Structures are given as C-alpha cells and as structure tokens.
C-alpha cells in the first residue's frame, strides 16, 4: 500500500520534472532561433537586446518571429518587444 503511494509520488515527480525540462528546453531553443534570425538580418545583437529577448514568453517570441519577416530595421522589431 505505502509502496504503491511512494511509487506514484515518484512517477508524478518524474513526469512533472520531464515536462518542466522540456518546456525550458523549448524556450531556450525558441530564443536561440529568434536571436539567430535577428542577427542574420540586422547584424550582431547588443547585450541589452539579448537581455530583452531572455525576458520574453514563448507567445511573445512567436509574435516576434513574424515581425522579423517584414521589418526593415531591428528597431521595428525590438521597439515593440515589451508589448509583443
């Protein structure tokens, strides 16, 4: 009985840890792609620009990825990052 409960706790903890790890890994990958797209199109990013990217949510990064396609300058993309 107790053994089954402990096994379930371990399994739940494992699944939660895996889910969190996957989410964090995906966010790191999304940021890396956005940073690469920006630097390829507009040149090397500043420390401040990279710091702003690190603060964005996954949904904000997705919106930013679309802005990159149509922007003529990096300011057009990053100027609205706070409201992305």
Residue pairs with C-beta under 8 A, 6 or more apart in sequence:
26 58
27 58
27 61
30 58
30 61
30 62
31 53
31 54
31 56
31 61
33 65
34 53
34 61
34 64
34 65
34 68
35 45
35 50
35 53
37 65
37 68
38 45
38 49
38 68
38 74
38 77
38 78
39 45
41 68
41 71
41 74
42 73
42 74
42 77
43 74
45 53
49 74
49 78
52 78
52 81
53 61
53 81
56 64
56 81
56 84
60 81
60 84
61 84
63 84
64 77
64 81
64 84
67 76
67 77
67 80
67 84
68 77
71 77
